[in-house]
Amino acid sequence: MFTLPRFLTPLLFASTLFAAPPERLEFAKRASEIDPRAKEHPEIKFTFTDDKGKPADLQHAIVDTRVPSQGKLVIWLMGHNQGLFERISSYGYHGIQPHYSTGWFAGVTRDQYEGGDGKALGNIRLEAATGEDFSPLVNIPKPDGMKERSLQFLKWLAQENPEGKWEQFIHESGQDLRWEKVILSGISHGSTTAARFAMHQRVDRVVMFSGPRDNTQTWQGETSATPANRFFGFSHVLDGGWVADHYCRSWQLLKMHQHGPIVNIDTAKPPYGNTRRLITNFDVNNDGRRAHTIVVPGGKDAMGQWVYDDVFRYLFTHPVDQTGPAVPMDADCTMNQTAQ
């Protein structure tokens, strides 16, 4: 049974006396202002300010109290995306975007992570996510990992916005998140780290845009704490990662083919055969970079509707126990890329 942390009791009592009207609420707060233990790691480009001196550790959160809460928290592992946050809040989800190290590539050479057991990049990602010692190639303490920064952000939100009921995502011990309520999501680098963390820690769902990558690594095929039916992927066919078979390879290593074939959403309708693997060839003027980012909410069409609105709803809300039929691995997806 969930027990309310003691420090929140008076705050929630006060909120019942002075309840705010329902509305969509958005928050932004620097990680360095929330937790004095947070540190910079310039050797891997993990700092509180960017090259122009602007804050780089700003974290975002959203909740819409006008919508019945579904008791789910989306943790977005990439830069803030307003369109995405508006979509998930409309589903009755809470959302946060914590600041954590996504720049560690700068401090690690290809020679350091290539070869070996195929887990080097995955171990770095796991250390960046947890702040625990999984890799000798980086040194990211617990207060600077995604996991702890998410926890401290939630505690701050619980005090700042009692009406939002953020405390429901904090374990009764106050030392961890209630991961069974968490949906991890990200694009590119973020989707890859989301997948790696979900293999380590069971979560409610993983929504991966333009990813995962790490095409010369094999960690994606290891035993996963989060079952395969809880992984969902969406990519554009002109994205360089798709063209080079990075994504289809990872999807198959994650065993997503056991829950349906690849489905092109341009010629299908929800629930897309209950599959976990979605693609699109939406017109991007043959621009691979645009293809890489078009799969997350970034604008509206001529009718004022979000592009892929039905797809986003499916990815984030489709019941995980409803899956498509298992299919063979795709013969035209290159699985052995270690020599490339």
Buried (B, 14 or more C-beta within 10 A) or exposed (E): EEEEBEEBEEBBEEBEEEEEEEEBBBBEBBBBBBBEEBBBBEEBBBBBEEEEEEBBBBBBBBBBBEBEBBBBBBBBBBEBBEBBBBBBBBBBBBBBBBBBBBBBBEBBEEEBBEEEEBBBBBBBBBBBBBBBBBBEBBEBBBBBBBBBBBBBBBBBBBEBBBBBBBBBBBBEEBEBBBBEBBBBBBBBBBBBBBBBBBBBBBBBBBBBBBBBBBBBBBBBBBEBEBEBBBBBBBBBBBBBBBEBBBBBBBBBBBBBBBBBBBBEBEEEEEBBBBBBBBBBEBEBEEEBEBBBBBBBBBEEEEEEEBBBBBBBBBBBBBEBEEBBEEBEBBEEBBBEBEEE
